[in-house]
Amino acid sequence: MATGTQGAAHAVEIAPAQTIGVGQGVALYVCAILGAGVLVLPGQAASLAGPGALIAWGFSALLGVPLAFTFASLATRFPDAGGVATFAAKAFGPSAGGIAGWWYFIAGSVGHTIVPLTAGYYVAAALGVEQRWAPAFAAAVLAAAIGANLVGIRLGARLQIALAIGVAVILITVIAVAAPRIDPANFTPFAPHGITGIGQAVVLLFFAFAGWEAIAHLSAEFRDVRRTLPRATLLTIVVVTVLYLGVAVAVVGTGAYGSREQDRISLGTIVEQGWGVSAAAVMAVAAVVICLGTTNAYAASLSRLGAALARDGWAPAALARRNAHGAPHLALLAIAGIGGAGLAGATVFGWGTDDLVFIPSVLVIATYLLGTAAAAKLFRGRSRALAVISIVLLALVAPFAGWHLVVPPAIAAGGRLVARRGRARRGSVS
């Protein structure tokens, strides 16, 4: 999950400048897909599915094709910063837009445990201490990101792209270092946990592939959007697929997985074994920089989403308040509270990214189902066919999420309850 942003339930009508071309579109799109999650997910997916994780990565990349083009079609037809929330509202009414906003807000807030914890694992490995210390290092990353946002420090688009390039460089490095050490024997048995393990790995990987919808929020800023956006989409699919499949082959082929501790730093293990102990420190520094940047950017976007949900009556009104720096400070503190609660659970109960990642992943699946269902209702012809294909593929994956499937309807019900209470309070005041 990268630094793409989700819009609010209702976007402000502003006519943006149309300046984005194919090259910048690809850069922004890749920035939305590549993120800190890929530092831990390859090993975790391999432990779930064995070498069959390669099928999971391939299926996830394949699913990205109809998803990406469906959201590109929606963005082309309805260019608006609201993204999925806008599409859902157009197809199914304002309540659907509010629910989409809540799903993304919770998914991103849980990500404020997962992403800092990822940095914590790599720091612990570099220092040679047990991973139980990772939450402490993660708390420092989370505090720094929230603190920066409270005083109005946000990442510019160029720096976000630089961070995505940093992730790409790490993945390319891992692939290059692993290539001469890949052993064909590590690819057998191919699917030790059967179709169930592969399906669970696909659900897990939605955290890595989340972002196909993110470009929709910038669609109004593309030059000749009907021609430029599809080209940028296709090129992004190729880039992301090559990088992700390459690193998946590297992890499986070198056998750099198999335990919870190993899975969490599998990329670092490959580089360390190839280049020596000093590489662990370099990987740790890179992980901290990338995870801090991702956490900072998500805190900025999620806090604005929380403020917008409050403005539109979908969240407590207090979340819309801003401090002297113009930051929605109470929304930021709410995000920090959710992320911090996850880190507390990691400290007390031993929760890891492998335990928590299914929550945002299943919320991404739910968001994609809602967005593609909106496309199926709003479109005809080829665009509708792509949306239907996306729905079918998502429906095939969803059952493997198991009990986590209760999360989206529970959050939707909670969001509607908050909205009803907010309307009741406003009515009583008036």
N, C-alpha and C positions, 0 to 999 in steps of 0.2 A: 504494500500500500504506500503510494507516494504522496506527493504534496498537492494533488489536485484538490479543488475546493468544490463544495456542494452549495447550491443556492438555497435561499429561504423559500418559504411557502409562496410568497408573492414578491416578485422582483420589482425594483423601482424602474420606471420607464425612463431610460436615458439613452440617447443615440450615441453609441461609441464610435470612435474612429476606426475605419476599416483598413488596417495596416498589416495584418498577418498574412504572409505568403506560405508556400509549401514548406520551405526550409525551416522557418520559425515554427510553423505548425507541427512539424515532426518533432522538433526539439521540445516544444511544450507538451506534446502528447507523450513522448518517451519519458519526460519528467513526471507526468501524471501516473505512469505505470511503474517505472523502476523506483524502488524505495527500500527502506531499511529492512523490510520484512524478508527480503530474499537472502539476508545474511544468516537467517536461522531456518528458513523453511525447507531448503533442499535436503538437509539431513533428516528433518522430522518427516517429510514426505517419504523418504527412502525407508525409514523405520516402519512406517505404516504399510507400505506396499512392496518393499524390497526393490529389486530392479524394475518391477512393474510400475514404479513411480514414474518411469519414462513415459508410460502410457498416460498417466495422470497429467504430466506436464504437456504432452502432445494434445490430449483432449482439451485441456484448458486453453491452450493456444488456438486450437481449432474452433472452440466455442467463441473465442474472441472475434472471429471473422464476422459471423452474423450479428453479434452484439455490437461490435464497433460500427458496422455499417448501418445498423438499426438506429443507434444513437446519433450517428452522423446525419441520417435522413431526418430524424426528429429535429436536430439542431438546425438543419438547412431549412426545413419548413417553418419551424417556430424558433427563430434565433432570439434567445432570451437568457439572461444570467441565472434564471431560476433552475435551469437544468431539468433533472428528473421530476422535481416537485412541480414545475410548470407543466410538463407533459402530462403527469398524472392528474393534475387539476383540470387541464383542458379535457381530458378523456372521461374522468370519473367524478369531478367536482372538487371543491376546495379541501374537503376532509382528506382526500387521498394525498394532496400536496402536503398537508400538515403531517400526516403519518410518514411520508417519505422523509421529511425533514427530521422527525424524531429518530427514525431508523439510522440515518446518517450521523446524527449527533451522538447517539449512544455508541455506534460502531467506532467513531473517531475517538470518543472519550476512553473506551476500553483500549484503543490503540495507544493511548497515553500511558498505559502500563506496558504493553508489548514492545513498543519501539525503544523506550528508555531501558527496559530490561535486556533487550538485545545488546545494547552498548555495554551494560553491566556484565554480561557473560564474557565479552571479549576483553574487558578490562581485567576481570578476575583471572582469565587465562594468562594474560600478559604478566600479571603480578604473581602468578603461581599460587593463588589462594583458592579455596573452595568456592563453588558457585553459590553457596548460601549467602555469600557477601555481595552477590550481584545486585539485589534490591537496594542496597545502600548506595552503590555507584549510580544506579538508575534513578534514585530519588534526587541526586545532585543534578542529573540531566533534566529531569522534569522541572525541578525548582528553577533552574537557569532559564528554561524556555518560558515558563509562566511568568517569571520575574521580568524577562525582557519584554514580553507582551504587555505587562501591567504598566510599564513606563513608555510604551509606544514604540518599541523596537521591533520591526517586522522585516522579513527577508524580501528583497526585491526579486523580480522575475529572473534576472540574470543570475543571481546567486542560487536560486532554486534550480535552475538549469545546470549550473556548475556542480551542484550536489548530485543531480541525476547522472551527470557525466562521471562523477566520482564513483558512483555505484557501478556504472558500466565498465570503468577501468578495473575495478576490483573483480568483476565477473570475468572479464577478458584475461586478467592475470591468473585467476584460478584455473581457467580452461587451459591456458598455456603451460602453467606449472604442472597440471595434472596429466596432460596429454602423453608424455613419455612413460608415465607410471600406471597407466590404465591396464588392468589385467582382465582378459576375457573371462576368466574363471569367476570373477565377481558378479557376472550377469546371470549366474545360475545358482539355485533355482530362480526362475524369472518372477513368479508370482506366488511367494510362499504363503501369503495371507489371502489369496484368491481375489475375487471381484470386490469383496467387501473392503479389503485394504486399499485397493485402487480407488474405489469410490470415495472412501474417507480422505484419501490424499487429494482428490479433486476438490472436495469441499475445503480442505485446508488451504489449497492454493488460490482460492478466491481472494485471500488477503494479499497475495503477490500480484494477482492480475486485476485487482480493483483499480479503476481509473478509466475504463473504456468510455464511461459516461462523462468524464471530467471536461473533455474538450467542448462539450455542449454549452458550457457556461461562457465560452469565448467565441461561439459561432458567429455572433453579430459583428465581431471584429475582423473576420476574414475578408480578404479581397476576393471577389468572385467566388463566394462560398460554395456554390453548386459544383464548381470545377476544382477548387483548391482543397476543400475539406476531404473529399473522397481520396484524392491522391495522397494527402498527408496521412490519412487513416491506413491506407494500404502499405505505405512505406514503414509506418510505425509497427504494424503487425509483423512484418518481416524482421525488423530489427529486434523487437522484443522476443519473438519466437526463437531466433538464432541464439541470443544471449541466454535465455532461460533453459533451453534444451541443452546447450553446451555445458552449462554449469551443472545441470542434473546428471549428465553423462559423466562429468568429472567426479562428482561425489559418489555415484554408484560404482564407477569403474575403479576408483581407488579404495573403495570400502571405507570411506571416511564417515561412517555413521554406525548406529547399533545400540547406543545407550543415550539416555536423556542428556547427560552431560556432553557427550560427543556430538550429538545432533545439533546442539545449540551453537557450536563453534566449528562446524564441519569445514567451512570455507577457510577459516583461520588455520585449521589443522593441515589442510592441503598445502597452503602456502608455507607454513612453518616447516613441514617435512621436506618441502622442495628447496627452501632457501635457508633454513636454519632458524635457531631460536629468536634471533633478532627480528624476524618477520612478524612474530607474535605482537611485539610492541607497535610495529607499523600498522598492523591490522587493527589493533585496539584504538590507536589514534584516529585512524580513518573511520572506524565504526562510531566513535564518539562524535566526531564532526558531522557525519551523515545523519546519525540518529538525533543529535541536537538540532540540526537544521530541519529535519522532518518534523520533529516535535514542535519546534517553534512555528513552522508554517501551518501545521494543523491546528495549533492552539489559536492562531490568528483567525483562520477561516471558521473553525467551529464556534468560537466565541461570537463571531458576527452572525452565524446561523442561529445560535441560542438567543441572541438579542432580537433577531428577526422573528423567531418563533414566539418570543414574549410579546413583541409588538403586535403580532397577529392573533394573540390570544391563545396560542398553543402551549405556552410555558408561563411560569409565574412572571408577573409583570416586572419584578425586581431585576430579572436577568437583562432587561433592556437598559438599565442604568449604566452610565459611563463616568469614568473618573476624569480628573483634570487633564489627562493625556489623551482623552478621547477613546480610551479602551473600555469595552464592556466588562468591567472588573469582576462583577458578580458571576457573569457567565464563565469567565476565565477561572474563577475560584471553584465553580461547580465542576468544570472539566478537571481541574487539579484534584478535586475531592474524589472523583471517580477513578482517575489514574492512580492517586495515592492509595485508595482503598485496595486496588489491585496489587500494588507493591506491598502493602501490609499483609495481604493474603499470601503473597509470595514468601514473605518473611516468616509468618506464623505457620502456614499450612504447607509451604513448599510448592505453591503454584508456580508453574513455568509458562513460558510462551506457548508450549505445546498444549497446555490445558486451556488457556484463555483464547487462543486464536480462533477457535470455532465460533465464538460469539460474534465478532465482527464479520467473519466469513459468511455466516448464515444470514446476517443482516444485509450484506452485499447481495447475496442471492435473492433475498426478498425484494430489495430495491430494483434489481435487474428484472425480476418477474413483473413488478408493477410497471416499470418503464416499457418493457416489451409488450405487455398487455395493452398499454396505452397506444403504442404504435400499431398494434393489430386492430385496434378500434378506429384509429384516426386515418389509417392509410388503406390504399388499395393496390393491387398489382404486385410488382416485385418487392417493394418495400414491406408490404404486408406479409408476403411469403417469408422474407428474412426474419421478420418479427416472430412469426409462427414457429419457424425452425429454432429460433433462440428459446422460445417458451418450451418447446418439446425437449431440447437438450438440458435446459435448466431443471425441468420437471424430472428428468432421468437422474440428475445429480442430487436433488434435494433430499430424497429419502435416506441417503447415506449420512446426513447430518444428525440422524437419531433424535435424541431428546432435545437437542438444541433447536429443533423446529418450533418449540413452544416460545422461543425468545421473541421473534417478530410479532406474533399476535399479542403477546403480553405487553410489549412496548406500545403497540398500536392502541391497545385498550387503555393503558396508562396515559398516553397522550390525549386521547379523547376525554378521559376523566378530568385531566388537568384543564382542558379547554372548556368543558362544561362548567366546572367550578369557577373558572375565570369569568365566563360570561355571566354566571349567577351573581358573582360579587359586583361586577360592573352594573348589572341590572339593579341590585339592591342599593348601590350608591346613587344611581340616577333616580 
